[in-house]
Amino acid sequence: MQTTLKTTVLTMIATAVIILRTGPAIAGSVDATELIQALIQVESTGNDRAFGDRQKKEKAYGPLQVRQPCVDDVNQRYGTHIQAKDLLGDRATSVWVCRKYLELYATQKQLGHEPTLQDMARIWNGGPSGWKRKDTKVYWTKVSRQLEKIEIAKATKKQVVPTQIAKAKPVSKPSVNILAVVVER
């Protein structure tokens, strides 16, 4: 009975944290890393070799199910030459691409307000204007559930997702921004 009460309390705390985190992301916080952990769980259940949307023209590759148009935006901005298919099995570069893509589009200038975790997740799912598309709300629900699981795991000191996320290094010099945080655990 005590375990059930503890689980209920932890769930309530985690839910409150998620509700609070739908507000502005804080520069230098671990939120970006946790968001990416949640995105990976939603996109591929942690499978670095996931290959999705085989029926579509633009296939999705790797733990974050990255497509070539996303990589093209990052390549154009950062002068890289990454191919989406090369992200298959490459978590570190997949995370780097995700961070850089969100740095491009999840900005106060683009959104007209400080970006939230919800904005970032919906942009990742629906492209640059995904934060305002109705069809990305279901995706945010999935991501917020994963964030809740991460919070519960932190509260109980369990690891839900492999720690490679926290140790992923960018393939170029990180710039100072809301998503350039690398946390060593």
C-alpha positions as CSV (number, residue, x, y, z in Angstrom):
1,M,0.0,0.0,0.0
2,Q,2.9,2.4,0.8
3,T,4.5,1.7,-2.5
4,T,1.3,2.7,-4.3
5,L,1.1,5.9,-2.4
6,K,4.7,6.7,-3.1
7,T,4.1,6.0,-6.9
8,T,1.0,8.2,-6.8
9,V,2.9,11.1,-5.1
10,L,5.8,10.8,-7.6
11,T,3.4,10.8,-10.5
12,M,1.7,13.9,-9.2
13,I,5.0,15.7,-8.7
14,A,6.2,14.7,-12.2
15,T,3.0,15.9,-13.7
16,A,3.3,19.2,-11.9
17,V,6.9,19.5,-13.2
18,I,5.7,18.8,-16.8
19,I,3.0,21.4,-16.5
20,L,5.5,23.9,-15.3
21,R,7.9,23.0,-18.0
22,T,5.5,23.8,-20.8
23,G,6.5,27.4,-19.9
24,P,9.7,29.0,-21.3
25,A,12.8,26.8,-21.6
26,I,15.6,28.1,-19.4
27,A,19.0,28.6,-21.0
28,G,21.6,26.3,-19.6
29,S,19.0,23.9,-18.1
30,V,19.0,20.2,-18.5
31,D,15.5,20.5,-20.1
32,A,16.8,20.3,-23.6
33,T,18.6,17.0,-22.9
34,E,15.5,15.5,-21.2
35,L,13.4,16.7,-24.1
36,I,15.6,14.9,-26.6
37,Q,15.5,11.8,-24.4
38,A,11.7,12.0,-24.6
39,L,11.8,12.6,-28.4
40,I,13.9,9.5,-28.9
41,Q,11.5,7.4,-26.9
42,V,8.6,8.6,-28.9
43,E,10.3,8.4,-32.3
44,S,12.1,5.1,-32.0
45,T,11.8,3.7,-28.4
46,G,15.5,4.2,-28.2
47,N,16.5,2.3,-31.3
48,D,19.5,4.0,-32.9
49,R,19.0,1.8,-36.0
50,A,15.3,2.7,-36.5
51,F,14.4,3.1,-40.2
52,G,10.9,4.5,-40.6
53,D,8.3,5.7,-43.1
54,R,9.6,3.3,-45.8
55,Q,6.5,4.1,-47.9
56,K,7.3,7.8,-48.0
57,K,9.6,9.6,-50.4
58,E,11.6,11.0,-47.5
59,K,12.6,8.1,-45.2
60,A,13.2,8.7,-41.5
61,Y,16.5,7.5,-39.9
62,G,18.0,6.9,-36.5
63,P,16.8,7.3,-33.0
64,L,15.2,10.7,-33.7
65,Q,13.7,9.6,-37.1
66,V,15.4,12.4,-39.0
67,R,14.4,13.1,-42.6
68,Q,16.6,14.7,-45.3
69,P,14.7,18.1,-45.4
70,C,15.5,18.6,-41.7
71,V,19.2,17.8,-42.4
72,D,19.2,20.1,-45.4
73,D,18.1,23.0,-43.2
74,V,20.9,22.2,-40.7
75,N,23.5,21.7,-43.5
76,Q,22.6,25.0,-45.1
77,R,22.8,27.0,-41.8
78,Y,25.9,25.3,-40.4
79,G,27.8,24.4,-43.6
80,T,27.8,20.7,-42.9
81,H,27.2,17.8,-45.4
82,I,25.2,15.3,-43.4
83,Q,22.9,12.9,-45.1
84,A,19.9,11.6,-43.2
85,K,20.7,8.0,-44.0
86,D,24.0,8.4,-42.3
87,L,22.2,9.0,-39.0
88,L,21.1,5.4,-38.9
89,G,23.0,4.1,-35.8
90,D,24.6,7.4,-35.0
91,R,22.9,8.8,-31.9
92,A,25.4,11.6,-31.3
93,T,25.0,13.2,-34.7
94,S,21.3,12.6,-34.6
95,V,21.1,14.6,-31.3
96,W,23.4,17.3,-32.7
97,V,21.1,17.7,-35.8
98,C,18.0,17.8,-33.5
99,R,19.6,20.5,-31.3
100,K,20.7,22.6,-34.3
101,Y,17.3,22.3,-36.0
102,L,15.5,23.4,-32.9
103,E,18.0,26.3,-32.5
104,L,17.0,27.4,-36.0
105,Y,13.3,27.3,-35.5
106,A,12.5,27.3,-31.8
107,T,13.5,30.9,-31.2
108,Q,11.8,33.9,-29.6
109,K,12.1,35.7,-32.9
110,Q,10.4,32.9,-34.9
111,L,7.6,32.2,-32.4
112,G,7.0,35.7,-31.0
113,H,7.5,34.3,-27.4
114,E,10.1,32.4,-25.5
115,P,10.1,28.8,-26.8
116,T,8.6,26.1,-24.5
117,L,9.3,22.4,-24.5
118,Q,5.9,22.0,-26.1
119,D,6.9,24.4,-28.9
120,M,10.2,22.5,-29.5
121,A,8.6,19.1,-29.6
122,R,5.9,20.2,-32.0
123,I,8.5,21.9,-34.2
124,W,10.5,18.7,-34.2
125,N,7.4,16.8,-35.3
126,G,5.8,19.3,-37.7
127,G,8.6,21.4,-39.0
128,P,9.3,25.1,-38.6
129,S,5.6,26.0,-38.1
130,G,4.7,22.8,-36.2
131,W,4.3,24.7,-33.0
132,K,1.0,26.1,-34.2
133,R,-0.3,23.1,-36.2
134,K,-3.2,21.3,-34.6
135,D,-2.0,17.9,-35.8
136,T,1.2,18.1,-33.6
137,K,-0.8,18.3,-30.4
138,V,-1.1,14.5,-30.2
139,Y,2.7,14.2,-30.6
140,W,3.2,16.7,-27.7
141,T,1.0,14.5,-25.5
142,K,3.2,11.5,-26.2
143,V,6.4,13.5,-25.6
144,S,5.0,15.0,-22.3
145,R,4.2,11.5,-21.1
146,Q,7.8,10.5,-21.7
147,L,9.0,13.6,-19.9
148,E,6.8,12.5,-17.0
149,K,8.4,9.1,-17.0
150,I,11.9,10.7,-17.0
151,E,10.9,12.9,-14.0
152,I,9.6,9.9,-12.1
153,A,12.7,8.0,-12.9
154,K,14.9,10.9,-11.7
155,A,12.8,11.1,-8.5
156,T,13.3,7.4,-7.9
157,K,16.9,7.5,-9.2
158,K,16.3,5.1,-12.0
159,Q,17.5,5.6,-15.6
160,V,14.8,5.2,-18.2
161,V,16.8,6.0,-21.3
162,P,20.4,5.1,-22.2
163,T,22.9,7.7,-20.9
164,Q,24.4,8.3,-24.4
165,I,22.1,11.2,-24.8
166,A,23.6,13.1,-22.0
167,K,27.1,12.3,-23.3
168,A,26.4,13.1,-27.0
169,K,28.9,15.6,-28.3
170,P,28.2,17.9,-31.2
171,V,30.1,17.4,-34.4
172,S,31.2,21.0,-34.4
173,K,31.8,23.7,-31.9
174,P,28.7,24.3,-29.8
175,S,27.3,27.8,-29.9
176,V,25.9,29.5,-26.8
177,N,22.1,29.0,-27.0
178,I,19.2,27.3,-25.3
179,L,20.0,23.9,-26.7
180,A,23.8,23.6,-26.5
181,V,23.9,22.0,-23.1
182,V,25.8,18.8,-22.7
183,V,25.3,17.1,-19.3
184,E,27.7,14.5,-18.0
185,R,26.1,12.0,-15.7
